[in-house]
């Protein structure tokens, strides 16, 4: 039996370590401290990796054929006794997870898992089957290099950081929002897995996009495919929540600011965006946490836009109390918008969902999904959804966003 197997068996037979604070809890805490036009870097887990107020949607497309299945034996790791730090699902057959300081992968829908590498990373984004993007650990203020794996997490190499711009996001590339220095606004850049280069776009949207050091979005707000890109941030001239839209892969941009909100001074607003699976409907969620007048109140305003149309207020204003907050949203396969509200537990957090029905939000039930599994994200292939429960160390998947089953983790 290999040395790795002995290590994993020992870990599986030991008491589970206390789960670290979830990236989502840190995200929510940082977001509530955010003030208008103040650029704040949010810690996601231990290493910041997400653009906080810069939410990007790149509408779905299909990927090339996946690599051959790895038939190596499944490691003996119990997902119930070993902390799963993160998990990424590329499609119904391919997923990646980190446990016991090891990156694992499956090519057969979770039936078997293989140890891929022991690279210490706190978060990874699957750009496609076998292609994983992360960043190097760093304690400095400068942006560390981003790293790419094209063999399912077995090896990683630094991306060449190009200073020369590209006119648009090349076909087959991913778009990220990246800052060269911590606490600075990020710039949209294209990651090309073929050339292993990251290059800034020549034409940037007219937005302030606060970010962490790198913006690889682990919450499904960056979705590869198509020619359309939607970016959320703050309007340059007013600091109000705004979105920028491109239908030519980032060559040109149109900006829309949401100016009808009641907050007019010292707003504590944040904005995120989501799209329907077919890319025909966009949603913007603007949260106004009234910390200056009443720290126990907050409101969420939802806007929608059909391609070719204009942005309009959608549904009811969702009000929060001290014990609740807006968490995340997603759009199910049938086009229904789901909004998650979080409530703290004695240990951890649970989510309750509202769904948009006939112009109003109503309580929703997601069949088979644990209330402590979060957040719901769409697969990079666009053929389903997944969510990780770090409390129970379980991974869930769904083909439609409404009905859920467990995705088998390491046994």
VOPAGU-2260 file (C-alpha; in pm, 1 decimal, decimal comma):
REM VOPAGU-2260
SITE   aa  ch    i         X         Y         Z
SITE  UNK   A    0       0,0       0,0       0,0
SITE  UNK   A    1     142,4     338,6     -99,0
SITE  UNK   A    2     257,9     601,4     149,4
SITE  UNK   A    3     -30,1     824,0      34,2
SITE  UNK   A    4    -282,1     546,5     107,6
SITE  UNK   A    5    -141,7     510,9     461,6
SITE  UNK   A    6    -170,0     886,3     514,4
SITE  UNK   A    7    -527,7     899,0     391,0
SITE  UNK   A    8    -631,5     595,2     595,9
SITE  UNK   A    9    -483,5     753,9     906,7
SITE  UNK   A   10    -671,1    1074,3     839,1
SITE  UNK   A   11    -995,2     888,7     772,7
SITE  UNK   A   12    -966,2     711,2    1106,7
SITE  UNK   A   13    -897,8    1029,2    1303,3
SITE  UNK   A   14   -1155,8    1277,8    1428,0
SITE  UNK   A   15   -1250,1    1525,6    1161,0
SITE  UNK   A   16   -1085,7    1866,1    1196,9
SITE  UNK   A   17   -1309,0    2161,8    1270,1
SITE  UNK   A   18   -1425,5    2300,5     936,5
SITE  UNK   A   19   -1262,1    2626,2     841,3
SITE  UNK   A   20   -1472,4    2932,8     784,1
SITE  UNK   A   21   -1643,3    2905,7     450,3
SITE  UNK   A   22   -1543,9    3141,6     172,4
SITE  UNK   A   23   -1906,6    3253,7     152,6
SITE  UNK   A   24   -1916,0    3364,3     517,6
SITE  UNK   A   25   -1602,0    3570,4     463,9
SITE  UNK   A   26   -1745,3    3710,7     142,6
SITE  UNK   A   27   -2066,0    3822,2     315,6
SITE  UNK   A   28   -1875,7    3974,7     608,6
SITE  UNK   A   29   -1648,0    4170,6     378,2
SITE  UNK   A   30   -1931,6    4284,6     159,6
SITE  UNK   A   31   -2118,3    4439,2     451,6
SITE  UNK   A   32   -1811,0    4649,6     528,4
SITE  UNK   A   33   -1790,0    4777,3     175,9
SITE  UNK   A   34   -1859,2    5148,0     120,0
SITE  UNK   A   35   -1935,7    5314,7    -207,6
SITE  UNK   A   36   -1629,1    5374,5    -425,8
SITE  UNK   A   37   -1405,6    5204,1    -172,6
SITE  UNK   A   38   -1214,1    4914,0    -319,1
SITE  UNK   A   39   -1209,2    4623,6     -75,9
SITE  UNK   A   40   -1033,5    4290,6    -120,3
SITE  UNK   A   41   -1239,1    4002,4      18,7
SITE  UNK   A   42   -1075,8    3688,4     157,8
SITE  UNK   A   43   -1223,0    3376,4       0,8
SITE  UNK   A   44   -1128,0    3092,2     233,0
SITE  UNK   A   45    -762,1    3162,9     313,9
SITE  UNK   A   46    -659,9    3295,2     -26,3
SITE  UNK   A   47    -866,3    3564,6    -207,7
SITE  UNK   A   48    -963,1    3447,3    -551,9
SITE  UNK   A   49   -1292,1    3613,5    -645,2
SITE  UNK   A   50   -1384,8    3954,5    -781,8
SITE  UNK   A   51   -1617,4    4069,8    -503,9
SITE  UNK   A   52   -1823,5    4340,0    -669,4
SITE  UNK   A   53   -1709,9    4256,4   -1020,5
SITE  UNK   A   54   -1946,2    3982,3   -1124,9
SITE  UNK   A   55   -1901,1    3845,8   -1475,2
SITE  UNK   A   56   -2133,2    3632,3   -1684,8
SITE  UNK   A   57   -2008,7    3480,4   -2008,7
SITE  UNK   A   58   -2292,8    3288,3   -2166,3
SITE  UNK   A   59   -2271,4    2907,4   -2204,4
SITE  UNK   A   60   -2125,1    2700,1   -2486,3
SITE  UNK   A   61   -2022,2    2337,3   -2523,7
SITE  UNK   A   62   -1667,0    2212,9   -2480,3
SITE  UNK   A   63   -1449,1    1972,7   -2675,1
SITE  UNK   A   64   -1450,4    1599,3   -2612,4
SITE  UNK   A   65   -1316,7    1504,7   -2265,3
SITE  UNK   A   66    -988,8    1316,8   -2214,8
SITE  UNK   A   67    -983,5     942,2   -2165,7
SITE  UNK   A   68   -1106,7     798,9   -1835,8
SITE  UNK   A   69    -847,1     738,9   -1563,1
SITE  UNK   A   70    -907,5     384,7   -1436,5
SITE  UNK   A   71    -665,2     396,2   -1143,3
SITE  UNK   A   72    -800,9     261,6    -812,3
SITE  UNK   A   73   -1013,7     492,2    -602,3
SITE  UNK   A   74    -827,6     616,7    -290,1
SITE  UNK   A   75    -959,9     516,3      46,7
SITE  UNK   A   76   -1073,1     855,8     174,6
SITE  UNK   A   77   -1396,4     903,7     363,1
SITE  UNK   A   78   -1577,2    1221,3     260,2
SITE  UNK   A   79   -1756,2    1201,9     595,3
SITE  UNK   A   80   -1442,8    1218,1     809,3
SITE  UNK   A   81   -1194,1    1420,3     601,3
SITE  UNK   A   82   -1255,4    1789,2     527,5
SITE  UNK   A   83   -1327,6    1862,9     163,4
SITE  UNK   A   84   -1182,4    2209,0     110,1
SITE  UNK   A   85   -1335,1    2272,7    -232,6
SITE  UNK   A   86   -1499,3    2087,8    -518,5
SITE  UNK   A   87   -1546,5    2166,1    -888,5
SITE  UNK   A   88   -1774,1    1982,7   -1131,1
SITE  UNK   A   89   -1697,1    2024,4   -1501,0
SITE  UNK   A   90   -1979,3    1803,0   -1628,7
SITE  UNK   A   91   -2177,8    1495,2   -1526,2
SITE  UNK   A   92   -1868,1    1272,3   -1537,5
SITE  UNK   A   93   -1574,2    1494,7   -1443,9
SITE  UNK   A   94   -1518,1    1653,1   -1103,0
SITE  UNK   A   95   -1227,6    1763,9    -884,5
SITE  UNK   A   96   -1193,3    1803,9    -508,5
SITE  UNK   A   97    -931,1    1873,2    -244,2
SITE  UNK   A   98    -912,0    1661,2      72,1
SITE  UNK   A   99    -628,9    1551,8     301,9
SITE  UNK   A  100    -398,5    1808,6     132,2
SITE  UNK   A  101    -444,0    1627,7    -198,3
SITE  UNK   A  102    -624,7    1713,4    -521,8
SITE  UNK   A  103    -845,6    1427,7    -641,7
SITE  UNK   A  104   -1032,7    1379,4    -964,9
SITE  UNK   A  105   -1297,7    1154,6   -1114,6
SITE  UNK   A  106   -1367,1    1085,6   -1482,5
SITE  UNK   A  107   -1661,4     848,7   -1432,3
SITE  UNK   A  108   -1921,5    1041,4   -1237,6
SITE  UNK   A  109   -1770,9     975,7    -895,0
SITE  UNK   A  110   -1750,9     595,1    -916,9
SITE  UNK   A  111   -1371,8     612,2    -881,2
SITE  UNK   A  112   -1145,1     893,0    -766,3
SITE  UNK   A  113    -769,3     920,8    -818,7
SITE  UNK   A  114    -508,7    1129,2    -637,3
SITE  UNK   A  115    -384,5    1390,5    -882,4
SITE  UNK   A  116    -135,1    1610,9    -693,5
SITE  UNK   A  117     -47,0    1756,8    -354,2
SITE  UNK   A  118     -29,2    2119,8    -469,8
SITE  UNK   A  119    -145,0    2347,7    -187,0
SITE  UNK   A  120    -425,8    2560,7    -332,4
SITE  UNK   A  121    -728,2    2703,4    -154,7
SITE  UNK   A  122    -960,8    2728,5    -455,2
SITE  UNK   A  123    -971,0    2610,4    -814,7
SITE  UNK   A  124   -1196,9    2690,2   -1108,8
SITE  UNK   A  125   -1259,3    2424,7   -1375,6
SITE  UNK   A  126   -1258,4    2609,2   -1708,9
SITE  UNK   A  127   -1343,5    2287,9   -1894,1
SITE  UNK   A  128   -1286,0    1913,7   -1859,5
SITE  UNK   A  129    -928,9    1867,5   -1738,3
SITE  UNK   A  130    -845,9    2241,1   -1744,8
SITE  UNK   A  131    -812,8    2391,2   -1395,1
SITE  UNK   A  132    -720,0    2749,1   -1306,6
SITE  UNK   A  133    -585,7    2866,3    -970,8
SITE  UNK   A  134    -328,5    3106,8    -830,7
SITE  UNK   A  135      -7,9    3067,2    -637,4
SITE  UNK   A  136     -10,9    3129,6    -264,7
SITE  UNK   A  137     140,1    3462,9    -165,3
SITE  UNK   A  138     159,9    3679,1     144,6
SITE  UNK   A  139     272,3    3991,3     -40,1
SITE  UNK   A  140      81,2    4282,3    -188,3
SITE  UNK   A  141     164,1    4205,4    -550,0
SITE  UNK   A  142     -51,9    3970,7    -749,4
SITE  UNK   A  143     100,9    3621,7    -755,4
SITE  UNK   A  144     104,6    3428,1   -1080,9
SITE  UNK   A  145    -200,4    3237,5   -1193,8
SITE  UNK   A  146    -149,8    2868,2   -1255,3
SITE  UNK   A  147    -308,4    2635,4   -1507,4
SITE  UNK   A  148    -346,6    2259,1   -1529,7
SITE  UNK   A  149    -447,3    2091,7   -1854,7
SITE  UNK   A  150    -424,2    1733,2   -1724,2
SITE  UNK   A  151    -697,9    1732,8   -1462,4
SITE  UNK   A  152    -492,3    1863,8   -1172,3
SITE  UNK   A  153    -188,5    1636,2   -1201,4
SITE  UNK   A  154      50,1    1919,5   -1287,3
SITE  UNK   A  155      24,5    2300,5   -1274,0
SITE  UNK   A  156     235,2    2565,7   -1444,9
SITE  UNK   A  157     240,9    2944,3   -1413,9
SITE  UNK   A  158      64,3    3138,7   -1686,4
SITE  UNK   A  159     278,4    3384,5   -1880,2
SITE  UNK   A  160     159,9    3728,2   -1764,7
SITE  UNK   A  161     147,0    3935,2   -2081,1
SITE  UNK   A  162     152,3    4314,7   -2076,1
SITE  UNK   A  163      38,7    4336,6   -2438,1
SITE  UNK   A  164    -338,5    4362,5   -2471,7
SITE  UNK   A  165    -569,5    4153,3   -2687,0
SITE  UNK   A  166    -859,2    4310,9   -2881,5
SITE  UNK   A  167   -1112,3    4050,0   -2763,8
SITE  UNK   A  168   -1136,2    3725,4   -2571,5
SITE  UNK   A  169   -1011,4    3454,5   -2809,9
SITE  UNK   A  170   -1230,8    3153,7   -2882,5
SITE  UNK   A  171   -1169,6    2880,0   -2628,4
SITE  UNK   A  172   -1034,0    3123,6   -2369,8
SITE  UNK   A  173   -1172,8    3223,0   -2031,1
SITE  UNK   A  174   -1232,6    3576,8   -1906,1
SITE  UNK   A  175   -1120,6    3677,3   -1556,2
SITE  UNK   A  176   -1094,1    4004,9   -1367,4
SITE  UNK   A  177    -746,7    4051,5   -1228,7
SITE  UNK   A  178    -556,3    4318,3   -1037,8
SITE  UNK   A  179    -178,6    4336,9   -1044,1
SITE  UNK   A  180    -171,6    4485,0    -693,3
SITE  UNK   A  181    -391,2    4391,3    -398,8
SITE  UNK   A  182    -669,3    4640,1    -314,0
SITE  UNK   A  183    -666,6    4781,5    -667,2
SITE  UNK   A  184    -954,5    4768,2    -916,0
SITE  UNK   A  185    -929,2    4468,2   -1142,9
SITE  UNK   A  186    -905,6    4462,1   -1521,3
SITE  UNK   A  187   -1066,0    4208,2   -1750,3
SITE  UNK   A  188    -815,0    3963,2   -1894,3
SITE  UNK   A  189    -827,8    3660,8   -2122,2
SITE  UNK   A  190    -678,8    3327,2   -2014,6
SITE  UNK   A  191    -576,3    3118,0   -2315,2
SITE  UNK   A  192    -523,2    2750,9   -2217,4
SITE  UNK   A  193    -358,1    2676,4   -2551,9
SITE  UNK   A  194     -81,7    2936,3   -2523,4
SITE  UNK   A  195     -84,5    2943,6   -2140,9
SITE  UNK   A  196    -100,4    3322,4   -2141,7
SITE  UNK   A  197    -311,5    3576,0   -1954,9
SITE  UNK   A  198    -356,6    3906,5   -2137,2
SITE  UNK   A  199    -562,0    4219,0   -2051,7
SITE  UNK   A  200    -839,1    4324,7   -2287,7
SITE  UNK   A  201    -761,1    4634,0   -2491,1
SITE  UNK   A  202   -1106,3    4780,2   -2426,7
SITE  UNK   A  203   -1225,0    4778,5   -2066,3
SITE  UNK   A  204   -1584,1    4849,0   -1955,0
SITE  UNK   A  205   -1652,6    5191,5   -1804,6
SITE  UNK   A  206   -1685,3    5050,4   -1452,8
SITE  UNK   A  207   -1497,6    5039,0   -1126,4
SITE  UNK   A  208   -1455,3    4669,0   -1053,7
SITE  UNK   A  209   -1319,9    4612,6    -701,4
SITE  UNK   A  210   -1157,5    4275,0    -665,8
SITE  UNK   A  211    -939,2    4048,1    -469,0
SITE  UNK   A  212    -594,6    3982,9    -612,4
SITE  UNK   A  213    -734,6    3752,2    -879,0
SITE  UNK   A  214   -1088,0    3700,9   -1001,6
SITE  UNK   A  215   -1150,6    3337,1   -1070,1
SITE  UNK   A  216   -1513,1    3306,8    -976,2
SITE  UNK   A  217   -1599,5    2996,1    -773,3
SITE  UNK   A  218   -1967,1    3090,8    -751,5
SITE  UNK   A  219   -2074,0    3050,3   -1114,6
SITE  UNK   A  220   -2079,5    3419,1   -1207,2
SITE  UNK   A  221   -1815,1    3367,7   -1475,0
SITE  UNK   A  222   -1963,4    3129,2   -1731,2
SITE  UNK   A  223   -1765,1    3049,8   -2047,5
SITE  UNK   A  224   -1906,8    3050,9   -2397,5
SITE  UNK   A  225   -2064,3    3262,2   -2666,3
SITE  UNK   A  226   -1980,9    3616,5   -2768,9
SITE  UNK   A  227   -2167,8    3797,1   -2489,1
SITE  UNK   A  228   -2010,9    3913,0   -2162,8
SITE  UNK   A  229   -2189,3    4095,4   -1880,2
SITE  UNK   A  230   -1984,0    4265,6   -1609,7
SITE  UNK   A  231   -2113,5    4420,9   -1287,5
SITE  UNK   A  232   -1946,5    4690,7   -1079,8
SITE  UNK   A  233   -1982,6    5060,4   -1003,7
SITE  UNK   A  234   -2037,5    5342,9   -1251,0
SITE  UNK   A  235   -1722,3    5551,0   -1292,6
SITE  UNK   A  236   -1888,5    5888,6   -1246,2
SITE  UNK   A  237   -2143,6    5817,5    -970,7
SITE  UNK   A  238   -2035,5    5498,5    -795,8
SITE  UNK   A  239   -2386,0    5357,2    -830,6
SITE  UNK   A  240   -2432,2    4987,1    -916,0
SITE  UNK   A  241   -2402,9    4927,9   -1288,9
SITE  UNK   A  242   -2358,5    4660,3   -1554,8
SITE  UNK   A  243   -2162,8    4665,1   -1879,0
SITE  UNK   A  244   -2258,7    4443,5   -2172,9
SITE  UNK   A  245   -2055,5    4322,9   -2471,1
SITE  UNK   A  246   -2186,8    4111,0   -2757,3
SITE  UNK   A  247   -1854,0    4088,0   -2940,8
SITE  UNK   A  248   -1628,6    3915,5   -2685,1
SITE  UNK   A  249   -1516,0    4238,9   -2519,8
SITE  UNK   A  250   -1435,1    4459,3   -2819,1
SITE  UNK   A  251   -1707,9    4712,2   -2733,2
SITE  UNK   A  252   -1919,5    4778,3   -2424,9
SITE  UNK   A  253   -2252,0    4936,9   -2331,4
SITE  UNK   A  254   -2304,2    5046,8   -1969,8
SITE  UNK   A  255   -2624,9    5075,7   -1768,2
SITE  UNK   A  256   -2636,0    5226,3   -1416,6
SITE  UNK   A  257   -2923,0    5153,8   -1177,5
SITE  UNK   A  258   -3014,9    5503,7   -1061,1
SITE  UNK   A  259   -3373,6    5448,1    -943,3
SITE  UNK   A  260   -3276,9    5305,9    -605,1
SITE  UNK   A  261   -3369,7    5508,0    -293,8
SITE  UNK   A  262   -3013,5    5524,0    -163,0
SITE  UNK   A  263   -2850,7    5850,8    -273,7
SITE  UNK   A  264   -2558,3    5908,9     -35,5
SITE  UNK   A  265   -2303,6    5681,4     131,6
SITE  UNK   A  266   -2475,6    5377,5     -13,5
SITE  UNK   A  267   -2364,8    5033,1      96,0
SITE  UNK   A  268   -2457,3    4863,3    -228,6
SITE  UNK   A  269   -2322,9    4554,3    -398,8
SITE  UNK   A  270   -2427,4    4398,6    -727,1
SITE  UNK   A  271   -2408,4    4056,5    -889,6
SITE  UNK   A  272   -2540,9    3916,0   -1216,5
SITE  UNK   A  273   -2671,2    3582,8   -1341,5
SITE  UNK   A  274   -2795,9    3450,2   -1674,2
SITE  UNK   A  275   -3041,9    3186,6   -1785,0
SITE  UNK   A  276   -2889,2    2866,1   -1920,2
SITE  UNK   A  277   -2969,3    2965,4   -2278,8
SITE  UNK   A  278   -2833,5    3315,5   -2227,3
SITE  UNK   A  279   -3154,1    3492,5   -2331,5
SITE  UNK   A  280   -3236,6    3645,6   -1990,9
SITE  UNK   A  281   -3006,6    3833,1   -1755,6
SITE  UNK   A  282   -3064,6    3919,2   -1390,4
SITE  UNK   A  283   -2895,6    4179,6   -1170,9
SITE  UNK   A  284   -2923,1    4165,9    -792,4
SITE  UNK   A  285   -2848,6    4490,0    -606,4
SITE  UNK   A  286   -2821,4    4467,8    -229,4
SITE  UNK   A  287   -2851,1    4779,4     -14,2
SITE  UNK   A  288   -2745,2    4712,2     342,7
SITE  UNK   A  289   -2857,6    5018,5     540,2
SITE  UNK   A  290   -2572,6    5015,3     789,4
SITE  UNK   A  291   -2567,4    5390,6     835,1
SITE  UNK   A  292   -2930,8    5430,7     937,9
SITE  UNK   A  293   -3021,8    5087,1    1070,3
SITE  UNK   A  294   -2756,2    4812,4    1089,5
SITE  UNK   A  295   -3024,4    4546,5    1122,8
SITE  UNK   A  296   -3195,5    4615,9     791,3
SITE  UNK   A  297   -3114,8    4539,4     430,2
SITE  UNK   A  298   -3296,8    4515,0      99,3
SITE  UNK   A  299   -3243,0    4335,8    -230,0
SITE  UNK   A  300   -3361,4    4478,9    -562,1
SITE  UNK   A  301   -3381,7    4250,4    -865,5
SITE  UNK   A  302   -3368,6    4362,1   -1228,0
SITE  UNK   A  303   -3406,0    4156,8   -1544,6
SITE  UNK   A  304   -3327,6    4204,7   -1910,8
SITE  UNK   A  305   -3418,0    4000,1   -2215,3
SITE  UNK   A  306   -3174,0    4022,5   -2502,2
SITE  UNK   A  307   -3273,4    4315,4   -2717,7
SITE  UNK   A  308   -3476,1    4471,0   -2434,7
SITE  UNK   A  309   -3403,2    4703,2   -2144,7
SITE  UNK   A  310   -3339,9    4653,6   -1773,9
SITE  UNK   A  311   -3657,8    4661,2   -1562,2
SITE  UNK   A  312   -3732,6    4608,3   -1192,6
SITE  UNK   A  313   -3851,2    4250,7   -1138,4
SITE  UNK   A  314   -4041,2    4097,1    -848,9
SITE  UNK   A  315   -4080,8    4226,2    -495,8
SITE  UNK   A  316   -3819,9    4410,4    -293,9
SITE  UNK   A  317   -3675,2    4146,8     -60,9
SITE  UNK   A  318   -3622,9    4284,1     291,3
SITE  UNK   A  319   -3379,5    4138,5     544,8
SITE  UNK   A  320   -3345,1    4148,4     918,9
SITE  UNK   A  321   -3037,6    4120,7    1137,5
SITE  UNK   A  322   -3044,1    3740,2    1127,0
SITE  UNK   A  323   -3071,4    3714,1     747,5
SITE  UNK   A  324   -2880,9    3833,1     443,7
SITE  UNK   A  325   -2876,4    3791,4      69,0
SITE  UNK   A  326   -2647,5    3505,7     -17,6
SITE  UNK   A  327   -2641,2    3388,6    -380,3
SITE  UNK   A  328   -2871,7    3345,1    -674,4
SITE  UNK   A  329   -2891,4    3107,9    -967,8
SITE  UNK   A  330   -3117,4    3046,8   -1265,3
SITE  UNK   A  331   -3263,0    2696,7   -1305,1
SITE  UNK   A  332   -3280,9    2514,9   -1636,8
SITE  UNK   A  333   -3643,6    2623,2   -1686,9
SITE  UNK   A  334   -3540,5    2991,6   -1654,8
SITE  UNK   A  335   -3666,1    3045,9   -1297,6
SITE  UNK   A  336   -3458,5    3277,8   -1079,6
SITE  UNK   A  337   -3378,3    3146,2    -730,0
SITE  UNK   A  338   -3251,2    3383,5    -461,9
SITE  UNK   A  339   -3080,8    3240,5    -153,8
SITE  UNK   A  340   -3109,2    3397,7     189,7
SITE  UNK   A  341   -2870,1    3287,3     462,0
SITE  UNK   A  342   -2937,6    3233,3     831,0
SITE  UNK   A  343   -2660,1    3161,7    1083,2
SITE  UNK   A  344   -2668,4    2837,4    1276,9
SITE  UNK   A  345   -2487,0    2757,7    1598,9
SITE  UNK   A  346   -2219,9    2612,6    1370,7
SITE  UNK   A  347   -2223,4    2722,2    1009,6
SITE  UNK   A  348   -2499,0    2869,4     793,2
SITE  UNK   A  349   -2810,2    2740,1     621,6
SITE  UNK   A  350   -2984,8    2871,1     312,5
SITE  UNK   A  351   -3348,6    2926,3     230,3
SITE  UNK   A  352   -3451,2    2995,4    -127,4
SITE  UNK   A  353   -3709,7    3219,4    -286,8
SITE  UNK   A  354   -3817,7    3165,3    -645,8
SITE  UNK   A  355   -3961,5    3421,7    -882,6
SITE  UNK   A  356   -4318,1    3316,6    -971,8
SITE  UNK   A  357   -4550,0    3536,3   -1176,9
SITE  UNK   A  358   -4364,1    3852,4   -1082,2
SITE  UNK   A  359   -4340,4    3774,1    -708,5
SITE  UNK   A  360   -4094,1    3590,9    -486,5
SITE  UNK   A  361   -4224,2    3287,2    -298,2
SITE  UNK   A  362   -4056,7    3026,9     -73,4
SITE  UNK   A  363   -3903,4    2743,9    -274,2
SITE  UNK   A  364   -3800,4    2386,3    -201,5
SITE  UNK   A  365   -3500,6    2231,2    -376,0
SITE  UNK   A  366   -3572,4    1859,5    -361,6
SITE  UNK   A  367   -3284,1    1654,9    -221,2
SITE  UNK   A  368   -3046,6    1947,7    -157,0
SITE  UNK   A  369   -2910,9    1997,5     194,5
SITE  UNK   A  370   -2981,2    2348,4     332,5
SITE  UNK   A  371   -2613,3    2375,2     427,9
SITE  UNK   A  372   -2490,9    2304,1      72,0
SITE  UNK   A  373   -2377,1    2626,4     -89,1
SITE  UNK   A  374   -2356,8    2791,3    -329,2
SITE  UNK   A  375   -2548,4    2644,0    -623,8
SITE  UNK   A  376   -2338,8    2677,4    -937,8
SITE  UNK   A  377   -2384,9    2579,1   -1299,6
SITE  UNK   A  378   -2142,8    2326,7   -1448,0
SITE  UNK   A  379   -1888,8    2471,4   -1687,4
SITE  UNK   A  380   -2031,0    2246,6   -1957,9
SITE  UNK   A  381   -2373,8    2400,9   -1898,5
SITE  UNK   A  382   -2544,8    2062,4   -1856,4
SITE  UNK   A  383   -2626,7    2080,9   -1485,0
SITE  UNK   A  384   -2565,7    2228,2   -1140,1
SITE  UNK   A  385   -2365,3    2139,7    -828,9
SITE  UNK   A  386   -2321,4    2249,6    -466,7
SITE  UNK   A  387   -2077,4    2147,8    -192,2
SITE  UNK   A  388   -2183,6    2092,6     168,9
SITE  UNK   A  389   -1873,7    2156,6     378,3
SITE  UNK   A  390   -2067,7    2082,5     697,5
SITE  UNK   A  391   -2155,2    1726,8     595,4
SITE  UNK   A  392   -1872,7    1690,0     339,8
SITE  UNK   A  393   -2116,8    1601,2      63,0
SITE  UNK   A  394   -2132,0    1707,1    -301,3
SITE  UNK   A  395   -2468,1    1744,7    -478,0
SITE  UNK   A  396   -2561,9    1760,9    -845,5
SITE  UNK   A  397   -2873,9    1836,8   -1045,5
SITE  UNK   A  398   -2969,8    1840,7   -1412,1
SITE  UNK   A  399   -3238,4    2107,9   -1371,2
SITE  UNK   A  400   -3151,6    2300,6   -1051,8
SITE  UNK   A  401   -3469,1    2178,0    -876,6
SITE  UNK   A  402   -3409,8    1807,9    -806,9
SITE  UNK   A  403   -3084,6    1697,4    -647,8
SITE  UNK   A  404   -2884,7    1380,7    -577,2
SITE  UNK   A  405   -2546,8    1324,5    -415,6
SITE  UNK   A  406   -2240,6    1314,2    -638,9
SITE  UNK   A  407   -2028,6    1033,8    -490,0
SITE  UNK   A  408   -1717,1    1167,7    -320,1
SITE  UNK   A  409   -1402,9     976,1    -225,9
SITE  UNK   A  410   -1487,5     654,3     -39,8
